[in-house]
Amino acid sequence: MSRSQSVEDYLKAIYKLENEQEGGVSTSRLAGEMGVASASVTNMVKRLSEMGLVHYESYYGSKLTDPGEKIALEIIRHHRLLELYLKEMMGYSWDEVHDEAEKLEHHISEQFEDKIAEMLDHPNFDPHGDPIPTKDGKMPVLKYYPLIDIPQNRSYIIQRVKDQSPDLLRYLEKQGLIPGVKVKILHREPFDGPIKLQMEGGEMTIGYNIAENIYVVEA
């Protein structure tokens, strides 16, 4: 099936939003994610529905079909492999790789994808800790927790950073809050207040809005 970059971008966005909230993806949420007008979204999801890639109902929203999800996972696999390749093989920092991968993800062949995966020893995670879908279109299921929700005085390991804005990533790297680092909450202030952490290098305090973007696994 011939498909445009726009089609792939929409499928990837719907997949992301589906996994953030149960039920169909509303036109307004999808418009916000894509940065376009709601009318444009409606036209596109109707087209995707005609292509058999999306189930769409006016008051329910959009939901990927199996073929639509397969394409979305293929593009996500391209993107996350490219991010890791750019960081590990080309010396990009982790705050630079997202935008570069966005430009390249639609244009690599399956052979090129396989070569990257082989060079990187078939990795499971991208530089931000997001799981890389398998070659056969399966997304690994991980048990991780938002840092803001974990109990105090128990050790966890940072697994993933959700918000990949360059400014936040640069800040987290400067503070040493990157995937693989062990952390423990010493104290949290009420009403979405700051959180005091213990790390191997000492103690530090971060804001709630930063902590809610960090996900951890049990140490």
ROSE-4610 file (N, C-alpha, C; in Angstrom, 1 decimal, always signed):
// ROSE-4610
residu = [M/M/M/S/S/S/R/R/R/S/S/S/Q/Q/Q/S/S/S/V/V/V/E/E/E/D/D/D/Y/Y/Y/L/L/L/K/K/K/A/A/A/I/I/I/Y/Y/Y/K/K/K/L/L/L/E/E/E/N/N/N/E/E/E/Q/Q/Q/E/E/E/G/G/G/G/G/G/V/V/V/S/S/S/T/T/T/S/S/S/R/R/R/L/L/L/A/A/A/G/G/G/E/E/E/M/M/M/G/G/G/V/V/V/A/A/A/S/S/S/A/A/A/S/S/S/V/V/V/T/T/T/N/N/N/M/M/M/V/V/V/K/K/K/R/R/R/L/L/L/S/S/S/E/E/E/M/M/M/G/G/G/L/L/L/V/V/V/H/H/H/Y/Y/Y/E/E/E/S/S/S/Y/Y/Y/Y/Y/Y/G/G/G/S/S/S/K/K/K/L/L/L/T/T/T/D/D/D/P/P/P/G/G/G/E/E/E/K/K/K/I/I/I/A/A/A/L/L/L/E/E/E/I/I/I/I/I/I/R/R/R/H/H/H/H/H/H/R/R/R/L/L/L/L/L/L/E/E/E/L/L/L/Y/Y/Y/L/L/L/K/K/K/E/E/E/M/M/M/M/M/M/G/G/G/Y/Y/Y/S/S/S/W/W/W/D/D/D/E/E/E/V/V/V/H/H/H/D/D/D/E/E/E/A/A/A/E/E/E/K/K/K/L/L/L/E/E/E/H/H/H/H/H/H/I/I/I/S/S/S/E/E/E/Q/Q/Q/F/F/F/E/E/E/D/D/D/K/K/K/I/I/I/A/A/A/E/E/E/M/M/M/L/L/L/D/D/D/H/H/H/P/P/P/N/N/N/F/F/F/D/D/D/P/P/P/H/H/H/G/G/G/D/D/D/P/P/P/I/I/I/P/P/P/T/T/T/K/K/K/D/D/D/G/G/G/K/K/K/M/M/M/P/P/P/V/V/V/L/L/L/K/K/K/Y/Y/Y/Y/Y/Y/P/P/P/L/L/L/I/I/I/D/D/D/I/I/I/P/P/P/Q/Q/Q/N/N/N/R/R/R/S/S/S/Y/Y/Y/I/I/I/I/I/I/Q/Q/Q/R/R/R/V/V/V/K/K/K/D/D/D/Q/Q/Q/S/S/S/P/P/P/D/D/D/L/L/L/L/L/L/R/R/R/Y/Y/Y/L/L/L/E/E/E/K/K/K/Q/Q/Q/G/G/G/L/L/L/I/I/I/P/P/P/G/G/G/V/V/V/K/K/K/V/V/V/K/K/K/I/I/I/L/L/L/H/H/H/R/R/R/E/E/E/P/P/P/F/F/F/D/D/D/G/G/G/P/P/P/I/I/I/K/K/K/L/L/L/Q/Q/Q/M/M/M/E/E/E/G/G/G/G/G/G/E/E/E/M/M/M/T/T/T/I/I/I/G/G/G/Y/Y/Y/N/N/N/I/I/I/A/A/A/E/E/E/N/N/N/I/I/I/Y/Y/Y/V/V/V/V/V/V/E/E/E/A/A/A]
num = [1/1/1/2/2/2/3/3/3/4/4/4/5/5/5/6/6/6/7/7/7/8/8/8/9/9/9/10/10/10/11/11/11/12/12/12/13/13/13/14/14/14/15/15/15/16/16/16/17/17/17/18/18/18/19/19/19/20/20/20/21/21/21/22/22/22/23/23/23/24/24/24/25/25/25/26/26/26/27/27/27/28/28/28/29/29/29/30/30/30/31/31/31/32/32/32/33/33/33/34/34/34/35/35/35/36/36/36/37/37/37/38/38/38/39/39/39/40/40/40/41/41/41/42/42/42/43/43/43/44/44/44/45/45/45/46/46/46/47/47/47/48/48/48/49/49/49/50/50/50/51/51/51/52/52/52/53/53/53/54/54/54/55/55/55/56/56/56/57/57/57/58/58/58/59/59/59/60/60/60/61/61/61/62/62/62/63/63/63/64/64/64/65/65/65/66/66/66/67/67/67/68/68/68/69/69/69/70/70/70/71/71/71/72/72/72/73/73/73/74/74/74/75/75/75/76/76/76/77/77/77/78/78/78/79/79/79/80/80/80/81/81/81/82/82/82/83/83/83/84/84/84/85/85/85/86/86/86/87/87/87/88/88/88/89/89/89/90/90/90/91/91/91/92/92/92/93/93/93/94/94/94/95/95/95/96/96/96/97/97/97/98/98/98/99/99/99/100/100/100/101/101/101/102/102/102/103/103/103/104/104/104/105/105/105/106/106/106/107/107/107/108/108/108/109/109/109/110/110/110/111/111/111/112/112/112/113/113/113/114/114/114/115/115/115/116/116/116/117/117/117/118/118/118/119/119/119/120/120/120/121/121/121/122/122/122/123/123/123/124/124/124/125/125/125/126/126/126/127/127/127/128/128/128/129/129/129/130/130/130/131/131/131/132/132/132/133/133/133/134/134/134/135/135/135/136/136/136/137/137/137/138/138/138/139/139/139/140/140/140/141/141/141/142/142/142/143/143/143/144/144/144/145/145/145/146/146/146/147/147/147/148/148/148/149/149/149/150/150/150/151/151/151/152/152/152/153/153/153/154/154/154/155/155/155/156/156/156/157/157/157/158/158/158/159/159/159/160/160/160/161/161/161/162/162/162/163/163/163/164/164/164/165/165/165/166/166/166/167/167/167/168/168/168/169/169/169/170/170/170/171/171/171/172/172/172/173/173/173/174/174/174/175/175/175/176/176/176/177/177/177/178/178/178/179/179/179/180/180/180/181/181/181/182/182/182/183/183/183/184/184/184/185/185/185/186/186/186/187/187/187/188/188/188/189/189/189/190/190/190/191/191/191/192/192/192/193/193/193/194/194/194/195/195/195/196/196/196/197/197/197/198/198/198/199/199/199/200/200/200/201/201/201/202/202/202/203/203/203/204/204/204/205/205/205/206/206/206/207/207/207/208/208/208/209/209/209/210/210/210/211/211/211/212/212/212/213/213/213/214/214/214/215/215/215/216/216/216/217/217/217/218/218/218/219/219/219]
x = [+0.8/+0.0/+0.9/+0.7/+1.4/+0.8/+1.7/+1.2/+2.1/+1.5/+2.3/+2.8/+3.8/+4.3/+3.3/+2.3/+1.2/+0.4/+0.1/-0.7/+0.1/+1.4/+2.2/+2.3/+2.4/+2.4/+1.1/+0.0/-1.3/-1.5/-1.1/-1.2/-0.3/+0.9/+1.8/+1.2/+0.6/+0.0/-1.2/-2.1/-3.2/-2.8/-1.7/-1.2/-0.8/+0.0/+0.4/-0.7/-1.7/-2.9/-3.7/-3.9/-4.6/-4.0/-2.7/-2.0/-1.9/-2.4/-2.4/-3.7/-4.8/-6.1/-7.0/-7.9/-8.8/-9.8/-10.3/-11.3/-10.8/-11.7/-11.3/-10.6/-9.8/-9.0/-9.9/-10.2/-11.1/-10.4/-11.2/-10.7/-9.9/-10.3/-9.7/-8.3/-8.2/-6.9/-6.0/-6.4/-5.6/-5.1/-6.0/-5.6/-4.6/-4.7/-3.7/-2.3/-2.3/-1.1/-0.4/-1.2/-0.7/-0.4/-1.0/-0.8/-1.5/-2.7/-3.5/-5.0/-5.8/-7.2/-8.0/-9.1/-9.9/-10.5/-10.8/-11.4/-10.4/-9.1/-8.1/-8.0/-8.1/-8.1/-9.3/-10.5/-11.7/-11.5/-11.0/-10.8/-9.8/-8.7/-7.7/-8.2/-8.9/-9.3/-10.4/-11.2/-12.2/-11.4/-10.3/-9.5/-8.8/-8.3/-7.7/-8.7/-10.0/-11.0/-11.3/-11.3/-11.6/-10.4/-9.2/-8.1/-8.0/-8.9/-9.0/-7.9/-7.4/-6.4/-6.9/-8.1/-8.7/-10.2/-10.7/-12.1/-12.5/-13.4/-13.8/-15.3/-15.7/-17.1/-17.1/-18.1/-18.1/-18.0/-18.8/-18.8/-17.9/-17.3/-16.4/-15.0/-14.7/-13.3/-12.6/-11.3/-10.6/-9.8/-9.8/-9.0/-8.4/-7.1/-6.4/-6.9/-7.0/-7.3/-5.9/-6.0/-4.7/-3.7/-4.1/-3.2/-2.6/-3.5/-3.1/-2.1/-2.3/-1.4/+0.0/-0.1/+1.2/+2.1/+1.4/+2.2/+2.7/+1.9/+2.4/+3.6/+3.5/+4.6/+5.9/+5.7/+6.8/+7.6/+6.8/+7.4/+8.0/+7.4/+7.9/+9.2/+9.3/+10.5/+11.6/+11.3/+12.3/+12.8/+11.9/+12.2/+13.2/+12.8/+13.6/+14.9/+15.0/+16.3/+17.2/+16.6/+17.4/+17.9/+17.1/+17.5/+18.7/+18.7/+19.8/+21.0/+20.8/+21.9/+22.6/+21.8/+22.4/+23.2/+22.7/+23.4/+24.7/+24.5/+25.6/+26.7/+26.3/+27.2/+27.6/+26.8/+27.1/+27.4/+27.3/+27.7/+26.7/+25.5/+24.4/+24.1/+23.7/+23.3/+21.8/+21.4/+20.0/+18.9/+19.3/+18.3/+18.2/+19.1/+19.1/+18.5/+18.4/+18.1/+16.6/+15.7/+14.3/+14.0/+14.4/+14.1/+14.7/+15.9/+16.6/+15.9/+15.5/+14.8/+13.5/+12.8/+11.5/+11.6/+12.8/+13.0/+13.3/+13.9/+14.5/+13.5/+12.7/+11.9/+11.1/+10.6/+9.7/+10.5/+11.8/+12.6/+13.6/+13.7/+14.6/+13.9/+14.7/+14.2/+14.2/+13.5/+13.5/+14.9/+15.7/+17.1/+17.9/+17.7/+18.5/+18.2/+16.9/+16.4/+17.1/+17.1/+17.8/+19.3/+19.9/+21.4/+21.6/+20.8/+20.9/+20.7/+19.7/+19.4/+20.6/+21.1/+22.3/+23.5/+23.8/+24.9/+24.8/+23.5/+23.3/+23.0/+23.2/+23.0/+21.6/+20.7/+19.2/+18.8/+18.8/+18.5/+17.0/+16.7/+15.4/+14.8/+15.7/+15.3/+16.0/+15.3/+16.0/+16.7/+17.3/+18.1/+17.3/+16.0/+15.1/+14.4/+14.8/+14.2/+12.9/+12.4/+11.2/+11.5/+10.6/+10.8/+10.8/+11.6/+11.6/+10.7/+9.7/+8.9/+9.7/+9.3/+10.0/+9.8/+10.6/+10.6/+9.2/+8.6/+7.3/+6.1/+6.4/+5.3/+4.7/+5.5/+5.0/+5.7/+4.9/+5.4/+5.7/+6.9/+7.2/+6.3/+5.8/+5.0/+5.9/+6.1/+7.0/+6.2/+6.7/+6.1/+6.9/+6.6/+7.3/+6.3/+6.8/+5.9/+6.4/+5.4/+5.8/+6.6/+7.7/+8.5/+7.6/+6.6/+5.8/+4.9/+4.8/+3.9/+4.6/+5.9/+6.6/+6.7/+6.7/+6.8/+8.2/+8.2/+9.5/+10.4/+11.7/+12.8/+12.9/+12.5/+12.7/+13.5/+14.4/+15.3/+14.6/+14.7/+14.2/+15.3/+15.1/+16.0/+15.3/+15.8/+15.1/+15.1/+14.0/+13.8/+13.5/+12.7/+12.2/+11.9/+12.1/+11.8/+10.7/+9.5/+8.3/+8.4/+8.6/+8.7/+10.1/+10.2/+11.5/+11.9/+11.4/+11.8/+13.2/+14.0/+15.4/+15.9/+15.1/+15.5/+15.4/+14.3/+14.2/+15.3/+15.6/+16.6/+18.0/+18.3/+19.6/+19.6/+18.5/+18.5/+18.7/+18.0/+18.0/+19.4/+20.0/+21.4/+22.4/+22.2/+23.1/+23.0/+21.7/+21.5/+21.8/+22.1/+22.4/+21.2/+20.0/+18.7/+18.5/+19.2/+19.1/+18.8/+18.3/+18.0/+19.2/+18.9/+19.9/+20.4/+20.0/+20.5/+19.5/+20.1/+19.3/+18.9/+17.6/+17.1/+16.2/+16.0/+15.2/+14.5/+13.2/+12.5/+12.7/+13.3/+13.4/+12.3/+11.7/+10.6/+9.8/+8.5/+7.7/+6.8/+6.8/+5.9/+4.5/+3.5/+2.1/+1.7/+0.5/-0.1/+0.9/+1.4/+2.3/+3.5/+4.0/+5.2/+6.5/+7.7/+8.9/+9.2/+10.1/+10.4/+11.9/+12.3/+13.7/+14.2/+15.2/+15.7/+17.1/+17.4/+18.8/+19.3/+20.5/+21.1/+22.5/+23.2/+24.6/+25.5/+25.3/+26.1/+25.7/+24.6/+24.2/+22.7/+22.2/+20.8/+20.5/+19.2/+18.8/+17.3/+16.8/+15.3/+14.9/+13.8/+13.3/+11.8/+11.3/+9.9/+9.0/+7.7/+6.8/+6.6/+6.6/+6.4/+7.5/+8.7/+9.8/+9.7/+9.4/+9.3/+8.2/+7.1/+6.0/+6.4/+7.5/+8.0/+9.0/+9.4/+10.4/+9.7/+10.0/+9.4/+10.5/+10.2/+11.2/+10.7/+11.7/+11.4/+12.0/+11.6/+12.1/+13.6/+14.4/+15.8/+16.0]
y = [-1.2/+0.0/+1.2/+2.1/+3.4/+4.3/+5.0/+5.9/+7.1/+8.2/+9.4/+9.6/+10.5/+10.9/+11.4/+12.1/+12.6/+11.5/+10.5/+9.3/+8.7/+8.5/+7.8/+8.7/+10.0/+10.9/+10.8/+10.7/+10.6/+9.3/+8.2/+6.9/+6.9/+7.4/+7.4/+8.3/+9.4/+10.3/+9.6/+8.9/+8.2/+7.1/+6.4/+5.3/+5.9/+7.0/+7.6/+8.0/+8.7/+9.2/+8.0/+7.0/+5.8/+5.2/+5.3/+4.7/+5.6/+6.8/+7.7/+7.8/+7.3/+7.4/+6.4/+5.7/+4.7/+5.3/+4.5/+5.0/+5.6/+6.1/+6.6/+8.0/+8.3/+9.6/+10.7/+11.7/+12.7/+13.6/+14.2/+15.1/+16.3/+16.8/+18.0/+17.5/+16.3/+15.9/+15.6/+15.0/+14.7/+16.0/+17.0/+18.3/+19.0/+18.9/+19.5/+18.8/+17.5/+16.7/+17.0/+17.2/+17.4/+18.9/+19.7/+21.2/+21.7/+21.2/+21.6/+21.8/+22.4/+22.7/+21.4/+21.4/+20.2/+19.8/+20.7/+20.3/+19.5/+19.8/+19.0/+17.6/+17.5/+16.2/+15.4/+16.0/+15.2/+14.7/+15.5/+15.0/+13.9/+14.0/+12.9/+11.6/+11.7/+10.4/+9.7/+10.5/+9.9/+9.2/+9.8/+9.2/+7.9/+8.0/+6.8/+5.7/+6.1/+5.1/+4.4/+5.2/+4.6/+3.6/+3.9/+3.1/+1.8/+1.8/+0.6/+0.6/+1.9/+2.0/+2.5/+3.0/+3.6/+3.3/+3.0/+3.0/+4.5/+5.1/+6.5/+6.6/+7.2/+7.6/+9.0/+9.8/+11.2/+11.5/+10.8/+11.1/+10.2/+9.3/+8.3/+8.7/+9.1/+9.4/+8.4/+8.3/+7.4/+6.3/+5.2/+4.1/+3.3/+2.9/+2.2/+0.8/+0.4/-1.0/-1.7/-3.0/-3.8/-3.4/-3.2/-2.7/-1.3/-0.5/+0.9/+0.9/+0.0/-0.1/-0.7/-1.6/-2.2/-1.2/-0.3/+0.8/+1.8/+2.1/+3.0/+2.5/+1.2/+0.6/+0.5/+0.3/+0.3/+1.6/+2.7/+4.1/+4.4/+4.0/+4.2/+3.4/+2.2/+1.4/+2.2/+2.6/+3.4/+4.6/+5.3/+6.5/+6.2/+5.2/+5.0/+4.3/+3.5/+3.0/+4.1/+5.0/+6.1/+7.0/+7.3/+8.1/+7.4/+6.1/+5.5/+5.4/+5.2/+5.3/+6.6/+7.7/+9.0/+9.3/+8.8/+9.1/+8.2/+6.9/+6.0/+6.0/+6.2/+6.0/+7.4/+8.4/+9.7/+10.8/+10.5/+11.5/+12.6/+12.4/+13.4/+13.3/+14.4/+14.3/+13.9/+13.4/+12.9/+13.9/+15.2/+16.3/+16.7/+16.1/+16.5/+15.4/+14.2/+13.1/+13.0/+13.6/+13.4/+14.1/+15.4/+16.1/+15.5/+15.1/+14.4/+13.1/+12.3/+11.1/+11.3/+12.4/+12.8/+13.0/+13.6/+13.8/+12.6/+11.6/+10.4/+9.2/+9.1/+7.9/+7.4/+8.3/+7.9/+7.5/+7.6/+7.5/+6.3/+5.6/+4.5/+3.2/+2.3/+1.0/+0.0/-1.1/-2.2/-2.7/-2.8/-3.3/-2.4/-1.0/-0.1/-0.2/-0.4/-0.6/-1.8/-2.9/-4.1/-3.9/-3.2/-2.9/-2.1/-1.1/-0.3/-1.2/-2.0/-2.9/-3.8/-4.3/-5.3/-4.5/-3.3/-2.6/-2.2/-2.0/-1.7/-2.9/-4.1/-5.3/-5.5/-5.2/-5.4/-4.8/-3.5/-2.9/-2.9/-2.8/-2.8/-1.4/-0.4/+0.9/+2.0/+3.1/+4.3/+5.1/+6.2/+7.0/+7.6/+7.7/+8.3/+7.2/+6.0/+4.9/+4.3/+4.8/+4.2/+2.9/+1.9/+0.6/+0.7/-0.1/-0.2/-1.3/-1.1/-2.2/-3.2/-4.5/-5.6/-5.5/-6.3/-6.3/-6.8/-7.7/-8.2/-7.4/-6.2/-5.2/-5.4/-5.8/-5.9/-4.9/-4.2/-3.2/-3.9/-4.0/-4.6/-3.9/-4.7/-4.2/-4.1/-2.9/-2.6/-2.2/-2.6/-2.2/-1.1/+0.1/+1.3/+2.2/+3.1/+4.0/+5.4/+6.4/+7.8/+8.0/+8.8/+9.1/+9.8/+10.5/+11.2/+10.3/+9.0/+8.1/+7.1/+7.0/+5.9/+6.2/+5.2/+5.5/+6.0/+6.7/+7.3/+6.2/+6.6/+5.7/+4.3/+4.2/+2.9/+3.2/+2.4/+2.7/+2.2/+3.1/+2.8/+3.2/+2.8/+3.1/+3.9/+5.0/+5.8/+4.9/+4.8/+4.0/+4.9/+5.9/+6.6/+8.1/+9.0/+10.4/+10.6/+11.0/+11.1/+12.3/+13.5/+14.8/+14.9/+14.9/+14.9/+16.3/+17.4/+18.7/+18.9/+19.5/+19.6/+20.3/+21.4/+22.1/+21.2/+20.4/+19.5/+18.4/+17.9/+16.8/+17.3/+18.6/+19.1/+19.4/+19.8/+20.0/+18.7/+17.7/+16.4/+15.8/+15.9/+15.4/+16.1/+17.4/+18.2/+17.8/+17.4/+17.0/+15.5/+14.8/+13.4/+12.5/+13.1/+12.3/+11.7/+10.6/+10.0/+8.5/+7.8/+6.4/+5.6/+4.7/+3.8/+4.3/+5.5/+6.1/+5.7/+5.3/+4.9/+6.1/+6.2/+7.4/+6.9/+7.7/+7.4/+8.7/+8.7/+9.9/+10.0/+11.1/+11.4/+12.1/+13.0/+13.8/+14.5/+14.6/+15.3/+16.3/+17.5/+18.5/+18.3/+18.6/+18.4/+19.4/+19.2/+20.1/+20.3/+19.2/+19.2/+20.1/+20.0/+20.7/+20.0/+20.5/+19.9/+18.6/+17.9/+16.5/+16.4/+15.9/+15.8/+14.4/+14.3/+13.0/+12.7/+11.4/+10.9/+10.2/+10.5/+9.9/+9.5/+8.7/+8.3/+9.5/+10.6/+11.8/+12.7/+12.4/+13.2/+13.4/+14.6/+14.9/+16.1/+16.1/+17.3/+17.4/+18.6/+18.8/+19.2/+18.6/+19.0/+19.3/+20.1/+20.5/+19.3/+19.4/+18.4/+18.2/+19.3/+19.2/+18.5/+18.5/+17.7/+16.3/+16.0/+14.7/+13.9/+14.5/+13.8/+13.3/+13.7/+13.2/+12.1/+11.8/+10.7/+9.4/+8.3/+7.0/+6.1/+5.3/+4.4/+3.0/+2.1/+0.7/+0.3/-0.8/-1.1/-1.6/-1.1/-1.5/-2.9]
z = [+0.0/+0.0/+0.0/-1.0/-1.0/+0.0/+0.8/+1.9/+2.0/+2.3/+2.4/+3.8/+3.9/+5.2/+6.2/+5.6/+6.5/+7.1/+6.3/+6.8/+7.9/+7.7/+8.7/+10.0/+9.9/+11.0/+11.8/+11.1/+11.8/+12.5/+11.9/+12.5/+13.8/+13.7/+14.9/+16.0/+15.7/+16.7/+17.3/+16.5/+17.1/+18.0/+17.6/+18.5/+19.8/+19.8/+21.0/+21.9/+21.4/+22.1/+22.6/+21.9/+22.3/+23.6/+23.7/+24.8/+26.0/+25.9/+27.0/+27.7/+26.9/+27.5/+26.8/+27.6/+27.0/+26.1/+25.2/+24.3/+23.0/+22.2/+20.9/+21.1/+20.1/+20.1/+19.5/+20.3/+19.8/+18.7/+17.9/+16.9/+17.5/+18.6/+19.2/+19.8/+20.4/+20.9/+19.8/+18.7/+17.6/+16.9/+16.8/+16.3/+17.1/+18.4/+19.3/+19.1/+19.0/+18.8/+17.5/+16.5/+15.1/+14.9/+15.7/+15.5/+14.2/+13.9/+12.8/+13.2/+12.3/+12.6/+12.7/+13.4/+13.6/+12.3/+11.4/+10.1/+9.3/+9.4/+8.7/+9.2/+10.5/+11.2/+10.7/+10.7/+10.3/+8.9/+8.0/+6.6/+6.6/+7.3/+7.3/+7.9/+9.0/+9.7/+8.8/+8.1/+7.2/+6.0/+5.6/+4.5/+5.1/+6.3/+6.9/+7.1/+7.4/+7.6/+6.3/+5.2/+3.9/+3.5/+4.0/+3.7/+4.5/+5.5/+6.4/+7.5/+7.8/+8.8/+10.2/+10.2/+11.4/+11.4/+12.6/+12.8/+13.3/+12.6/+13.0/+13.1/+14.2/+14.4/+15.0/+14.5/+14.8/+16.3/+17.1/+18.6/+19.4/+18.8/+19.5/+19.3/+18.1/+17.8/+16.9/+16.9/+16.0/+16.8/+16.2/+16.8/+15.7/+15.9/+14.8/+14.6/+13.4/+13.0/+13.2/+13.0/+13.1/+12.1/+10.8/+9.8/+10.1/+10.6/+11.0/+12.1/+13.1/+14.3/+13.8/+12.9/+12.4/+11.7/+10.9/+10.3/+11.3/+12.3/+13.3/+14.1/+14.4/+15.1/+14.3/+13.0/+12.0/+12.1/+12.0/+12.0/+13.3/+14.4/+15.7/+15.9/+15.3/+15.4/+14.6/+13.4/+12.6/+13.5/+14.1/+14.8/+16.0/+16.8/+18.0/+17.7/+16.6/+16.2/+15.7/+14.9/+14.4/+15.5/+16.5/+17.7/+18.3/+18.5/+19.2/+18.2/+17.0/+16.0/+16.0/+16.0/+15.9/+17.2/+18.3/+19.6/+19.7/+19.4/+19.7/+18.6/+17.3/+16.2/+15.6/+15.8/+15.2/+16.2/+17.4/+18.4/+18.8/+18.3/+18.7/+20.2/+20.8/+22.2/+22.3/+23.4/+23.5/+23.3/+23.5/+23.2/+21.7/+20.9/+19.5/+18.6/+19.1/+18.2/+17.7/+18.5/+18.2/+16.9/+16.7/+15.5/+14.3/+14.4/+13.3/+12.9/+13.9/+13.6/+12.9/+13.3/+12.7/+11.2/+10.8/+9.4/+8.6/+9.3/+8.6/+8.6/+9.6/+9.9/+8.7/+7.9/+6.8/+5.5/+5.5/+4.3/+4.3/+5.4/+5.4/+4.9/+4.3/+3.8/+4.9/+4.7/+5.7/+5.9/+4.7/+4.8/+5.7/+5.5/+6.3/+7.8/+8.0/+9.4/+10.0/+9.3/+9.7/+10.0/+9.2/+9.3/+10.6/+10.8/+12.1/+13.3/+13.3/+14.4/+14.7/+13.6/+13.7/+14.3/+13.8/+14.3/+15.8/+16.2/+17.6/+18.5/+17.9/+18.7/+19.1/+18.2/+18.4/+19.8/+19.9/+21.2/+21.6/+22.8/+23.4/+23.7/+23.8/+24.2/+23.4/+23.3/+22.6/+23.7/+23.3/+24.3/+25.5/+25.3/+26.3/+27.2/+26.9/+27.7/+27.1/+26.0/+25.4/+24.7/+24.8/+24.2/+22.7/+22.0/+20.6/+20.1/+19.3/+18.8/+18.1/+18.2/+17.6/+16.1/+15.4/+13.9/+13.4/+14.2/+13.8/+14.3/+14.8/+15.1/+16.5/+17.5/+18.8/+19.7/+20.5/+21.5/+22.8/+23.3/+24.6/+25.7/+26.6/+27.7/+28.9/+29.5/+30.6/+31.8/+33.0/+34.3/+34.9/+34.6/+35.2/+35.8/+36.6/+37.5/+37.3/+37.4/+37.5/+38.7/+38.6/+39.8/+40.9/+40.5/+41.5/+42.3/+41.9/+42.6/+43.4/+43.4/+44.1/+45.6/+46.4/+47.9/+48.3/+49.4/+49.9/+50.4/+50.3/+50.9/+50.4/+49.1/+48.4/+47.1/+46.7/+45.6/+44.3/+43.3/+41.9/+40.9/+39.7/+38.6/+37.5/+37.1/+36.1/+34.8/+34.2/+33.0/+31.7/+31.9/+30.8/+31.1/+30.1/+30.2/+29.2/+29.6/+28.7/+27.9/+28.5/+27.7/+27.1/+25.8/+25.2/+24.6/+25.2/+24.8/+25.1/+24.2/+24.3/+25.6/+26.0/+27.2/+28.5/+28.6/+29.7/+29.7/+28.5/+28.4/+28.8/+28.4/+28.8/+30.3/+30.8/+32.3/+33.0/+32.6/+33.3/+33.2/+32.0/+31.9/+32.8/+32.8/+33.7/+35.2/+35.6/+36.9/+37.2/+36.1/+36.2/+36.3/+35.9/+36.0/+34.6/+34.3/+33.0/+33.2/+32.2/+32.3/+32.9/+33.8/+34.4/+35.8/+36.1/+37.4/+38.5/+39.7/+40.8/+41.6/+42.0/+42.8/+43.9/+44.9/+46.1/+46.5/+46.7/+47.2/+48.7/+49.1/+50.6/+51.2/+50.4/+50.9/+49.7/+49.8/+48.8/+49.5/+49.0/+49.6/+49.0/+49.8/+49.3/+48.3/+47.7/+46.7/+45.5/+44.9/+43.7/+44.0/+45.2/+45.6/+45.1/+45.4/+45.0/+45.7/+45.1/+45.5/+45.8/+47.0/+47.3/+47.0/+46.3/+45.8/+46.4/+46.6/+46.9/+45.7/+45.2/+44.1/+44.6/+43.7/+44.1/+44.4/+43.7/+43.9/+45.0/+45.7/+46.7/+46.7/+47.2/+47.2/+46.4/+45.8/+45.0/+45.1/+44.8/+44.8/+43.4/+42.9/+41.6/+41.7/+40.8/+40.7/+40.3/+40.8/+40.4/+38.9/+38.2/+36.7/+36.0/+36.6/+36.1/+36.5/+37.7/+38.2/+37.5/+37.1/+36.5/+35.1/+34.5/+33.3/+33.4/+34.6/+34.8/+35.3/+34.6/+34.9/+35.4/+36.4/+37.0/+37.1/+37.3/+37.6/+38.9/+39.5/+40.8/+40.7/+41.6/+41.6/+41.9]
